[in-house]
Amino acid sequence: ETMLEVDPDSILLRGHETKGRGEFEDTVLAFMKDHDTASQLTAVRNDMVFRGGPIYSGPLHHLFLVERYATAYFPETFEGELFDRDELAGIVTG
Protein backbone atom coordinates (compact mmCIF):
# COMPACT_ATOMS: atom_id res chain seq x y z
CA GLU A 1 0.00 0.00 0.00
CA THR A 2 2.98 2.32 0.47
CA MET A 3 3.73 1.71 -3.19
CA LEU A 4 0.28 3.07 -4.03
CA GLU A 5 1.07 6.26 -2.16
CA VAL A 6 4.30 6.68 -4.13
CA ASP A 7 2.77 5.32 -7.37
CA PRO A 8 6.01 5.14 -9.38
CA ASP A 9 6.10 5.66 -13.14
CA SER A 10 8.49 2.71 -13.43
CA ILE A 11 9.77 -0.11 -11.25
CA LEU A 12 13.09 -1.96 -11.45
CA LEU A 13 13.00 -5.30 -9.64
CA ARG A 14 16.14 -7.05 -8.50
CA GLY A 15 16.46 -10.78 -8.09
CA HIS A 16 15.15 -11.80 -11.51
CA GLU A 17 18.36 -11.48 -13.53
CA THR A 18 18.24 -15.10 -14.69
CA LYS A 19 14.84 -14.67 -16.32
CA GLY A 20 14.60 -13.54 -19.91
CA ARG A 21 12.19 -10.76 -20.82
CA GLY A 22 9.41 -13.16 -21.80
CA GLU A 23 9.69 -15.25 -18.66
CA PHE A 24 9.79 -12.11 -16.51
CA GLU A 25 6.64 -10.76 -18.17
CA ASP A 26 4.86 -14.13 -17.99
CA THR A 27 5.61 -14.62 -14.30
CA VAL A 28 6.45 -11.47 -12.34
CA LEU A 29 4.61 -8.88 -14.41
CA ALA A 30 1.60 -11.18 -14.89
CA PHE A 31 1.45 -11.69 -11.11
CA MET A 32 1.58 -7.92 -10.53
CA LYS A 33 -1.18 -7.30 -13.08
CA ASP A 34 -3.42 -9.82 -11.29
CA HIS A 35 -2.58 -8.54 -7.78
CA ASP A 36 -5.25 -6.36 -6.14
CA THR A 37 -2.83 -3.63 -5.09
CA ALA A 38 0.01 -3.92 -7.59
CA SER A 39 -2.39 -3.78 -10.54
CA GLN A 40 -3.33 -0.23 -9.53
CA LEU A 41 0.24 1.07 -9.88
CA THR A 42 0.96 3.34 -12.83
CA ALA A 43 4.15 1.42 -13.64
CA VAL A 44 2.25 -1.87 -13.82
CA ARG A 45 -0.63 -0.43 -15.85
CA ASN A 46 1.84 1.10 -18.34
CA ASP A 47 4.12 -1.98 -18.60
CA MET A 48 7.04 -0.08 -17.10
CA VAL A 49 8.23 -2.87 -14.75
CA PHE A 50 11.69 -4.20 -15.60
CA ARG A 51 14.35 -6.60 -14.35
CA GLY A 52 16.67 -4.38 -12.33
CA GLY A 53 19.92 -6.19 -12.87
CA PRO A 54 22.36 -7.36 -10.24
CA ILE A 55 23.39 -5.24 -7.29
CA TYR A 56 27.05 -5.41 -8.23
CA SER A 57 27.89 -5.06 -11.89
CA GLY A 58 31.10 -4.20 -13.65
CA PRO A 59 31.58 -1.77 -16.51
CA LEU A 60 30.80 -4.30 -19.25
CA HIS A 61 27.55 -5.38 -17.68
CA HIS A 62 26.75 -1.72 -17.10
CA LEU A 63 26.88 -1.12 -20.88
CA PHE A 64 24.23 -3.76 -21.46
CA LEU A 65 22.04 -2.44 -18.64
CA VAL A 66 22.23 1.12 -19.98
CA GLU A 67 21.23 -0.19 -23.39
CA ARG A 68 18.33 -2.17 -21.94
CA TYR A 69 16.96 0.78 -20.00
CA ALA A 70 17.53 3.34 -22.76
CA THR A 71 15.54 1.26 -25.24
CA ALA A 72 12.83 0.48 -22.67
CA TYR A 73 12.36 4.02 -21.37
CA PHE A 74 12.94 5.88 -24.63
CA PRO A 75 12.01 3.53 -27.51
CA GLU A 76 11.32 6.44 -29.84
CA THR A 77 14.92 7.64 -29.40
CA PHE A 78 16.93 4.44 -28.89
CA GLU A 79 16.51 1.14 -30.69
CA GLY A 80 18.65 -1.87 -31.41
CA GLU A 81 22.24 -2.09 -30.26
CA LEU A 82 23.63 1.13 -28.82
CA PHE A 83 27.28 0.07 -28.91
CA ASP A 84 29.41 -2.02 -31.24
CA ARG A 85 29.82 -5.53 -29.81
CA ASP A 86 32.78 -6.32 -32.07
CA GLU A 87 34.61 -3.17 -31.03
CA LEU A 88 33.94 -3.96 -27.38
CA ALA A 89 35.22 -7.53 -27.85
CA GLY A 90 38.38 -6.13 -29.44
CA ILE A 91 38.95 -3.83 -26.49
CA VAL A 92 38.41 -6.63 -23.99
CA THR A 93 40.60 -9.18 -25.75
CA GLY A 94 43.27 -6.63 -26.68
N, C-alpha and C positions, 0 to 999 in steps of 0.2 A: 504493500500500500504506500510505502514511502516512495517507491518508484513512480506511482501515479502522481504524487505531489510534484516530483521533479519533471516527469513526463519528457524524457530525453528524445531528441530528434533522431538519434542513432545510439546503438548499443554494440559494444565490442565485448564478446564473451571469451574468457580464457578457459583453457582446459579441453578444448575441442580441436586441437591442432592436427590430430591424426585423421580427422574426418575430412573428406572432400566436400566441395560446395554442395553437391547434391545430397549427400548423406546428412550434412548439417541442416539443410533446409527441410529434409524429410523427417528428421528426428527433432532437433532442438527447436527450430523455427515453427514446425508444425505443432509441437507441444505448446509453445507460447501462444500461437494463434487460437488454440482450443482452450487455453487457461482463462478462467473468469476475469482475473485481474490483468494478467500480462496482455491479453488481447485488446485491452483498452489503451495501451501505450501507443503513442504516435509512431515510435520507431518500429514497432511490430506491425501496425496497420500499414505503414509505408514500405515494408520490407527493407528496413535499414538496420537489420541485426546481422552482425558479421562475426566470424571467428577472429578472436583478438590476437592470436599469435602467442608465442611463448613469452614468459616473463623476461628471460635472458636471451637476447639474440645478438649475434655479431653483425658486422657491417655487411656481409653478403646477404644474410637473411633479411636484414633491414631493407636492402634494395627491393627484394621481392614483396615485402610487406608494404612498402611505400607504393609500389606499383599496384598491388591489390586494392589498397584503399583509395588511391587516386582514381582508378577506373570505376570503383564502386560509388564513390561520393560525387564524382564529376564525370559521368560517362559521356556527356556532350563535349567535353574538353579532351579527355584522355581515353584512348582505346588501344587495344593490342599491347605489344611489348614496348615498354618505355625506355629500355636500355638494351644494348647489343650484347646478347649472350656470348657470342663468339669473342668479342673484344674482352668481355669480363673473364672468360676462360683463359684467354691469352695472358691477361694480367696475373691471374692466380697461378698459372702454371709456369710463368716466366718465359 
